[in-house]
């Protein structure tokens, strides 16, 4: 498993393709949720991903303060179907949180989490800070991890 952390402008065309393919497989095909996944936040985000045999096995992006939320945010979190229940998703979140803490000295992190993953994110110190809401016809919560 090869891990990479890069800003958008350092990604190769092939990396962007593999990332978007993996995100489409999970968010659009598996979750049967037609929406425009690539957005302008990709350009200003840090991208963290693990690749194995030329495929993205796990991925997320970190958006800067003031873009999606007042705080930094971890989003577009995926683990490919064949790598689920292996601990890879947990490793991805640890790496993403560590990247935020290292770069900012401990800034808080806000996420928009699918409701069924509430317990997963709570295990990393995130707490629900909103009522349940629908995003792309999927129940979500805003969750906050206070790092200071």
WOJO-V79967 format. One record per helix or strand. SS is the DSSP state (h for helix, s for strand). FROM is the first residue (numbers start at 1). LEN is the number of residues. Records with the same first field share a line. If there is no record, write none. Layout:
BEGIN
SS = FROM-LEN / FROM-LEN
END
This chain:
BEGIN
s = 2-6 / 46-7 / 55-9 / 72-8 / 109-6 / 127-2 / 133-3 / 138-8
h = 8-3 / 13-18 / 40-5 / 81-3 / 88-17 / 115-8
END
